[in-house]
Amino acid sequence: MRRFSVGLAVLCVYIAPLQAQETEADSALLLDPLVKPVKDVVLVNGLFLNEIDSIWQQSFRDQFCLSTDTLLWNIYAFGEDSVPALDTALIFTRLEMLNAETPMDLQPSEVIIDYISFYATRRNEQLGRMLGLSRYYFPLFEEYLDKYDVPLELRYLPIVESALNPKARSRVGATGLWQFMYGTGRMYDLQINSYVDERMDPQRSTEAACRYLKKLHGMYNDWSLALAAYNAGPGNVNKAIRRSGGKTTYWEVRPFLPRETRGYVPAFIAVNYLMNFHEEHNIFPAEASCSWAETDTLRVTEQVRFDQVAAYTGLTVDELAWYNPTYRRGVVPKGGAYELRLPYKEVEAFIALEDSIRNYKPDEEPEVVVEDEPIVYYVRSGDVLGTIAQRFGVRVSQLKAWNNIRGHMIRVGQKLYIYK
């Protein structure tokens, strides 16, 4: 996303570094680490911790700054509702530029032009909101994509999957930014129960998606086929490859893929293009949020409700739900390694007022007891209890107890509950 990043750096509004107003005594205290600070104030390398936080936050604001001022972006003087005509030759040239900078296949085609036209004309407002949300999510995506050495262009995949909505749920049950099905989410160690769904956790689901995408690429050695398998499942891609006569590229296999998957990769390439060349199509960032890097997490060991936190911070219950989509019922349960994500400025308030927060209406909701929801498995031909237990890493005795099985007989199609 080199071109897009440069555009942001040039066009974002410059925010001057925070200049602290100091008295002579304050200056002496900051410059001389041997001077004893006031009670309960910690100095690090001669700086107050809150000043270090301010400098840290400012650096991220400068790095990930994003202006939503249309006057800055509208370098072509488009009218407010103008929809620029598509220049196919110019779009092909731009796609070739993007293709030269990635190991993914972003080669232009007429099919992709159709998707670009659709998004640029009928989804332009939504893309403006995605540009605004990108300031929050993209630093997170890029961190994990880089960690697992997969193409950074995959940061655009959640736009196609979920429109950057961590609570998105498809008609077949795929959930979260990366749209994990229940079984796939559990396969990649995402906790799912009545109170917690880590498919909706931006951080954990992003890491799981990177692991899954890397595995799929290892299977096909082709990023476009890996994307097709991410959408339709490896089984459908393998069938398409067999029906194509053993072809090994996405465009050769595409006619044999499920209908939805035939449009999946072109849609991804179209979004990739428009997120890089949005201003050429009169699409500008809207409703910019803070950056992911301007938030932090607190380890929570005791149950706490969002309304309790809202009562003593500057956040509403809805805002807390937005920062913490993992928690289905507005409650961070006790007894697990759970975290509460807050903007930096609210972290200090939570730490200082934690006792008051927990004592606010303590009896309004009973204590939450979290138990993982079971995996539902349907017995297939050739299955025996031993192989099923081995597959899910449990004991045969557990399988029998969970499903009230007395002997060893199971039948094809029988439903088994597995608490992994």
C-alpha positions as CSV (number, residue, x, y, z in Angstrom):
1,M,0.0,0.0,0.0
2,R,2.9,2.3,-0.7
3,R,1.1,4.9,-2.7
4,F,-1.8,5.0,-0.3
5,S,0.5,5.5,2.7
6,V,2.4,8.3,1.0
7,G,-0.9,10.0,0.3
8,L,-1.9,9.9,3.9
9,A,1.4,11.3,5.0
10,V,1.2,14.2,2.6
11,L,-2.4,15.1,3.2
12,C,-3.0,14.5,6.9
13,V,-3.3,17.5,9.1
14,Y,0.0,18.1,10.9
15,I,-0.3,17.8,14.7
16,A,2.5,19.7,16.5
17,P,4.3,17.8,19.3
18,L,2.8,18.4,22.7
19,Q,4.7,21.1,24.5
20,A,4.4,20.8,28.3
21,Q,4.1,24.1,30.2
22,E,6.6,23.9,33.0
23,T,7.5,26.1,35.9
24,E,11.2,26.4,36.8
25,A,10.7,23.9,39.6
26,D,9.0,21.5,37.2
27,S,11.9,21.9,34.7
28,A,14.5,21.2,37.4
29,L,12.5,18.1,38.4
30,L,12.4,16.8,34.9
31,L,16.0,17.5,34.1
32,D,17.5,16.1,37.4
33,P,16.6,12.5,38.0
34,L,18.0,12.7,41.5
35,V,15.4,15.3,42.6
36,K,12.8,13.4,44.6
37,P,9.4,13.5,42.7
38,V,6.1,14.2,44.4
39,K,4.4,11.3,46.1
40,D,3.0,8.6,43.9
41,V,4.5,10.1,40.7
42,V,7.0,7.9,38.9
43,L,9.9,9.2,36.9
44,V,11.5,7.3,34.0
45,N,14.6,8.8,32.5
46,G,13.6,12.1,33.9
47,L,10.1,12.1,32.5
48,F,6.7,11.6,34.2
49,L,5.0,8.5,33.0
50,N,2.0,10.5,31.8
51,E,4.3,12.6,29.6
52,I,5.8,9.4,28.2
53,D,2.3,8.2,27.4
54,S,1.6,11.5,25.7
55,I,4.7,11.3,23.6
56,W,4.0,7.6,22.7
57,Q,0.4,8.4,21.7
58,Q,1.5,11.4,19.7
59,S,3.9,9.4,17.7
60,F,1.2,7.0,16.7
61,R,-1.2,9.8,15.8
62,D,1.5,11.3,13.5
63,Q,2.2,7.9,12.0
64,F,-1.4,6.8,11.4
65,C,-3.0,10.3,11.0
66,L,-6.0,10.4,8.6
67,S,-7.9,13.5,7.7
68,T,-11.5,13.2,6.6
69,D,-11.4,16.8,5.2
70,T,-12.8,16.4,1.7
71,L,-11.0,19.6,0.5
72,L,-7.7,17.9,1.2
73,W,-8.5,14.7,-0.7
74,N,-10.6,16.2,-3.6
75,I,-7.6,17.1,-5.8
76,Y,-9.7,16.6,-9.0
77,A,-12.4,19.0,-7.9
78,F,-15.2,16.5,-8.2
79,G,-18.7,17.5,-7.3
80,E,-20.1,16.1,-4.1
81,D,-22.1,13.4,-5.7
82,S,-20.1,13.0,-8.9
83,V,-19.3,9.5,-10.0
84,P,-16.2,9.7,-12.3
85,A,-16.3,7.7,-15.5
86,L,-14.1,4.6,-15.5
87,D,-11.0,4.7,-17.7
88,T,-10.3,1.0,-18.3
89,A,-6.8,1.6,-19.8
90,L,-5.8,3.8,-16.8
91,I,-7.2,1.3,-14.3
92,F,-5.2,-1.5,-16.0
93,T,-2.1,0.6,-15.7
94,R,-2.7,1.3,-12.0
95,L,-3.4,-2.4,-11.3
96,E,-0.1,-3.3,-13.0
97,M,1.6,-0.9,-10.7
98,L,0.0,-2.6,-7.6
99,N,0.7,-6.0,-9.1
100,A,4.4,-5.3,-9.3
101,E,4.6,-4.6,-5.6
102,T,3.1,-7.8,-4.2
103,P,3.5,-11.6,-4.5
104,M,-0.3,-11.8,-5.0
105,D,-1.8,-11.9,-8.5
106,L,-3.5,-8.5,-9.1
107,Q,-3.3,-8.7,-12.9
108,P,-6.1,-6.7,-14.5
109,S,-9.0,-8.2,-16.4
110,E,-12.4,-7.2,-17.6
111,V,-14.0,-9.2,-14.8
112,I,-12.2,-7.0,-12.3
113,I,-13.4,-3.9,-14.0
114,D,-17.0,-5.0,-13.5
115,Y,-16.3,-5.3,-9.7
116,I,-14.5,-1.9,-9.6
117,S,-17.5,-0.3,-11.3
118,F,-19.9,-1.9,-8.8
119,Y,-17.9,-0.7,-5.7
120,A,-17.1,2.7,-7.1
121,T,-20.7,3.5,-8.0
122,R,-22.9,1.5,-5.7
123,R,-20.7,1.0,-2.6
124,N,-18.8,4.3,-2.6
125,E,-20.2,5.6,0.7
126,Q,-19.5,2.3,2.4
127,L,-15.9,2.4,1.1
128,G,-15.5,5.9,2.5
129,R,-16.5,4.4,5.9
130,M,-14.0,1.6,5.4
131,L,-11.3,4.2,4.7
132,G,-12.1,5.8,8.0
133,L,-12.1,2.5,9.9
134,S,-8.9,1.5,8.3
135,R,-7.1,3.8,10.6
136,Y,-8.2,1.7,13.5
137,Y,-7.8,-1.8,12.1
138,F,-5.0,-1.7,9.5
139,P,-2.1,-1.3,12.0
140,L,-3.3,-4.4,13.8
141,F,-3.8,-6.4,10.6
142,E,-0.4,-5.4,9.3
143,E,1.3,-6.4,12.5
144,Y,0.1,-9.9,12.3
145,L,0.4,-10.2,8.5
146,D,4.0,-9.2,8.9
147,K,4.5,-11.6,11.8
148,Y,3.3,-14.6,9.7
149,D,5.1,-13.4,6.5
150,V,2.0,-13.2,4.4
151,P,1.2,-10.4,1.9
152,L,0.2,-7.1,3.5
153,E,-2.4,-6.7,0.8
154,L,-4.5,-9.2,2.7
155,R,-5.4,-6.3,5.1
156,Y,-8.2,-5.6,2.6
157,L,-9.7,-9.1,2.9
158,P,-11.9,-8.2,6.0
159,I,-13.5,-5.4,3.9
160,V,-14.8,-8.0,1.5
161,E,-15.6,-10.5,4.3
162,S,-17.3,-8.3,6.9
163,A,-17.1,-4.6,5.9
164,L,-14.7,-4.2,8.9
165,N,-17.6,-5.1,11.3
166,P,-16.3,-7.4,14.1
167,K,-19.8,-8.4,14.9
168,A,-20.8,-9.3,11.4
169,R,-22.6,-12.7,11.0
170,S,-23.4,-14.4,7.7
171,R,-26.6,-16.4,7.0
172,V,-24.6,-19.6,7.5
173,G,-23.1,-18.5,10.8
174,A,-19.7,-17.2,9.8
175,T,-18.8,-14.5,12.3
176,G,-16.3,-11.7,12.9
177,L,-14.0,-9.5,10.8
178,W,-12.5,-12.6,9.1
179,Q,-15.8,-14.6,9.1
180,F,-14.8,-17.8,10.8
181,M,-17.2,-20.6,10.9
182,Y,-17.6,-22.2,14.3
183,G,-15.6,-25.3,13.5
184,T,-12.7,-23.4,11.9
185,G,-12.6,-20.9,14.8
186,R,-12.3,-23.7,17.3
187,M,-9.7,-25.4,15.1
188,Y,-7.6,-22.2,15.5
189,D,-8.1,-22.0,19.3
190,L,-10.7,-19.3,19.3
191,Q,-12.9,-19.5,22.4
192,I,-16.6,-19.6,21.7
193,N,-19.3,-19.7,24.4
194,S,-22.4,-17.9,25.6
195,Y,-20.4,-14.9,26.9
196,V,-17.2,-14.8,24.8
197,D,-16.8,-15.2,21.1
198,E,-13.2,-14.7,20.0
199,R,-14.2,-14.8,16.4
200,M,-15.2,-11.3,17.1
201,D,-12.0,-10.4,18.9
202,P,-10.0,-8.3,16.3
203,Q,-6.6,-9.4,17.6
204,R,-7.1,-13.1,18.2
205,S,-9.2,-13.6,15.0
206,T,-6.6,-11.7,12.9
207,E,-3.8,-14.0,14.2
208,A,-6.0,-17.1,13.5
209,A,-6.8,-15.8,10.0
210,C,-3.0,-15.3,9.3
211,R,-2.3,-18.8,10.4
212,Y,-5.1,-20.2,8.3
213,L,-4.2,-18.2,5.2
214,K,-0.6,-19.2,5.5
215,K,-1.6,-22.9,5.7
216,L,-3.9,-22.6,2.7
217,H,-1.1,-21.0,0.6
218,G,1.2,-23.9,1.6
219,M,-1.4,-26.3,0.2
220,Y,-1.8,-24.6,-3.2
221,N,1.3,-22.4,-3.6
222,D,-1.0,-19.8,-5.1
223,W,-2.5,-16.9,-3.1
224,S,-5.6,-16.6,-5.3
225,L,-6.4,-20.3,-4.8
226,A,-5.7,-19.8,-1.1
227,L,-8.3,-17.0,-1.0
228,A,-10.8,-19.2,-2.9
229,A,-10.2,-22.0,-0.3
230,Y,-10.6,-19.5,2.5
231,N,-14.0,-18.6,1.1
232,A,-15.3,-22.0,-0.1
233,G,-13.2,-24.5,1.8
234,P,-10.3,-26.6,0.5
235,G,-12.7,-29.4,-0.4
236,N,-14.5,-27.3,-3.0
237,V,-11.3,-26.0,-4.4
238,N,-9.9,-29.5,-4.7
239,K,-13.0,-30.6,-6.6
240,A,-12.7,-27.6,-8.9
241,I,-9.1,-28.5,-9.6
242,R,-10.0,-32.1,-10.5
243,R,-12.9,-30.9,-12.7
244,S,-10.5,-28.5,-14.5
245,G,-8.2,-31.4,-15.4
246,G,-5.6,-30.6,-12.8
247,K,-5.1,-26.9,-13.5
248,T,-3.0,-25.1,-10.9
249,T,-4.0,-21.4,-11.2
250,Y,-7.1,-19.6,-9.9
251,W,-8.2,-18.2,-13.3
252,E,-8.0,-21.7,-14.9
253,V,-9.9,-23.3,-12.0
254,R,-12.4,-20.4,-11.6
255,P,-15.1,-21.7,-13.9
256,F,-15.4,-24.9,-11.8
257,L,-15.7,-23.1,-8.4
258,P,-19.0,-22.3,-6.6
259,R,-20.7,-19.2,-7.9
260,E,-19.9,-17.0,-4.9
261,T,-16.2,-18.0,-4.9
262,R,-16.0,-17.1,-8.6
263,G,-16.6,-13.5,-7.6
264,Y,-14.6,-13.6,-4.4
265,V,-11.1,-13.0,-5.8
266,P,-12.2,-10.3,-8.3
267,A,-14.0,-8.5,-5.5
268,F,-10.8,-8.6,-3.4
269,I,-8.7,-7.2,-6.2
270,A,-11.3,-4.4,-6.9
271,V,-11.3,-3.4,-3.2
272,N,-7.5,-3.5,-3.2
273,Y,-7.5,-1.1,-6.2
274,L,-10.1,1.3,-4.8
275,M,-8.5,1.6,-1.4
276,N,-5.3,2.7,-3.1
277,F,-6.9,5.0,-5.7
278,H,-10.0,6.1,-3.9
279,E,-9.6,9.8,-4.5
280,E,-9.5,9.2,-8.3
281,H,-13.0,7.9,-7.9
282,N,-14.4,10.6,-5.6
283,I,-14.2,8.3,-2.5
284,F,-12.9,9.9,0.6
285,P,-12.5,8.8,4.3
286,A,-15.4,9.3,6.5
287,E,-16.0,8.8,10.3
288,A,-12.3,8.2,11.1
289,S,-11.8,6.4,14.4
290,C,-8.7,6.4,16.6
291,S,-5.9,4.1,15.7
292,W,-5.7,0.6,17.3
293,A,-2.3,1.8,18.6
294,E,-4.0,4.5,20.7
295,T,-5.8,1.8,22.7
296,D,-4.5,-0.6,25.4
297,T,-5.7,-3.6,27.3
298,L,-6.1,-4.3,31.0
299,R,-6.1,-7.8,32.4
300,V,-9.4,-8.5,34.1
301,T,-9.4,-11.1,36.8
302,E,-12.8,-10.3,38.3
303,Q,-16.2,-10.0,36.6
304,V,-17.0,-6.5,35.4
305,R,-19.9,-5.1,33.4
306,F,-19.7,-2.5,30.7
307,D,-22.2,-0.3,32.6
308,Q,-20.0,-0.3,35.6
309,V,-17.0,0.8,33.6
310,A,-19.1,3.5,31.8
311,A,-20.2,5.0,35.1
312,Y,-16.6,6.0,36.0
313,T,-15.0,6.7,32.6
314,G,-15.7,8.9,29.7
315,L,-17.1,6.0,27.6
316,T,-20.6,4.9,27.0
317,V,-21.8,1.3,27.1
318,D,-22.0,1.3,23.2
319,E,-18.4,2.6,22.9
320,L,-17.2,-0.1,25.3
321,A,-19.0,-2.7,23.2
322,W,-17.3,-1.3,20.1
323,Y,-13.8,-1.5,21.6
324,N,-14.6,-5.0,23.1
325,P,-16.8,-6.9,20.6
326,T,-15.6,-10.2,22.0
327,Y,-18.0,-10.0,24.9
328,R,-21.5,-11.0,23.8
329,R,-23.5,-9.7,26.8
330,G,-21.6,-6.6,27.9
331,V,-19.9,-8.6,30.7
332,V,-16.2,-9.5,31.1
333,P,-16.3,-12.8,32.9
334,K,-14.2,-13.8,35.8
335,G,-11.8,-16.8,36.0
336,G,-10.1,-16.5,32.6
337,A,-7.3,-14.6,30.9
338,Y,-9.7,-11.9,29.8
339,E,-8.8,-8.4,28.7
340,L,-10.7,-5.1,28.5
341,R,-9.6,-2.7,25.7
342,L,-9.8,1.0,26.3
343,P,-8.4,4.2,24.8
344,Y,-5.2,5.2,26.5
345,K,-6.8,8.1,28.3
346,E,-9.4,5.9,29.9
347,V,-6.9,3.2,31.1
348,E,-5.6,5.5,33.8
349,A,-9.1,6.2,35.0
350,F,-9.9,2.5,35.2
351,I,-6.8,1.8,37.2
352,A,-7.4,4.7,39.6
353,L,-11.1,3.9,40.1
354,E,-11.2,0.1,39.8
355,D,-12.6,-0.5,43.3
356,S,-15.4,2.1,42.7
357,I,-16.2,0.5,39.4
358,R,-16.6,-3.0,40.8
359,N,-18.7,-1.6,43.7
360,Y,-21.1,0.1,41.4
361,K,-24.5,-1.8,41.4
362,P,-22.7,-5.1,42.3
363,D,-25.9,-7.1,42.6
364,E,-27.5,-6.0,39.3
365,E,-26.4,-9.2,37.5
366,P,-25.6,-12.7,38.9
367,E,-22.1,-14.0,38.6
368,V,-21.2,-15.3,35.2
369,V,-20.0,-18.9,34.9
370,V,-18.4,-19.5,31.5
371,E,-18.3,-22.9,29.9
372,D,-17.3,-23.5,26.4
373,E,-20.0,-24.6,24.0
374,P,-19.4,-28.0,22.6
375,I,-18.3,-29.0,19.1
376,V,-21.1,-30.8,17.3
377,Y,-19.8,-33.7,15.3
378,Y,-21.8,-36.0,13.0
379,V,-20.5,-39.6,12.7
380,R,-19.2,-40.5,9.3
381,S,-18.8,-43.8,7.6
382,G,-15.8,-45.6,9.0
383,D,-15.7,-43.6,12.3
384,V,-15.1,-45.4,15.6
385,L,-15.0,-43.7,19.0
386,G,-11.2,-44.1,19.2
387,T,-10.5,-42.3,16.0
388,I,-12.9,-39.5,16.8
389,A,-11.4,-39.1,20.2
390,Q,-7.9,-39.0,18.7
391,R,-9.0,-36.4,16.1
392,F,-10.2,-34.0,18.8
393,G,-7.6,-34.7,21.4
394,V,-10.0,-36.2,24.0
395,R,-10.4,-39.6,25.7
396,V,-12.9,-42.2,24.6
397,S,-14.3,-42.2,28.2
398,Q,-15.0,-38.5,27.9
399,L,-16.8,-39.0,24.6
400,K,-19.0,-41.7,26.1
401,A,-19.8,-39.6,29.2
402,W,-20.7,-36.5,27.2
403,N,-23.0,-38.4,24.9
404,N,-24.5,-41.0,27.3
405,I,-22.9,-43.9,25.3
406,R,-22.7,-47.1,27.3
407,G,-21.0,-49.5,24.8
408,H,-18.8,-48.7,21.8
409,M,-21.5,-48.7,19.0
410,I,-22.1,-45.5,17.1
411,R,-24.0,-45.1,13.9
412,V,-23.5,-42.9,10.8
413,G,-25.2,-39.5,11.1
414,Q,-25.3,-39.7,14.9
415,K,-24.7,-36.4,16.6
416,L,-21.8,-36.2,19.2
417,Y,-21.1,-33.4,21.5
418,I,-17.4,-32.8,22.2
419,Y,-16.2,-30.4,24.9
420,K,-12.6,-29.8,23.8
